Amino acid sequence: MELVSGKMTSKGQITIPKELREKLGLSEGDQFKFLIENDEVRIEPIKKKLLSQAIGRITSEESIDFEKMREIARQEASKHILSEGFEHE
């Protein structure tokens, strides 16, 4: 087990040392879960990035036509169903 220390700011923020971020492949915006047991705290990165977690973080310099995106998704799904077949339950 490796000992790495950090310091908490007055706002409750803790900086994760660079060597630890690199070792764990962490980057800005990553989320963490805090597991508390007795007087110990374990911090684990949340590896999966779900679209629901990204909402509000997506930016674009041009307007996004959601209706066009839906139509393209429908067309691609149709192509996939026609090429792969579709089984009903």
WOURFEN-V848568 format. One record per helix or strand of 2 or more residues. SS is the DSSP state (h for helix, s for strand). FROM is the first residue (numbers start at 1). LEN is the number of residues. If there is no record, write none. Layout:
BEGIN
ss=SS from=FROM len=LEN
ss=SS from=FROM len=LEN
END
This chain:
BEGIN
ss=h from=18 len=7
ss=s from=31 len=7
ss=s from=40 len=7
ss=h from=51 len=4
ss=h from=66 len=19
END
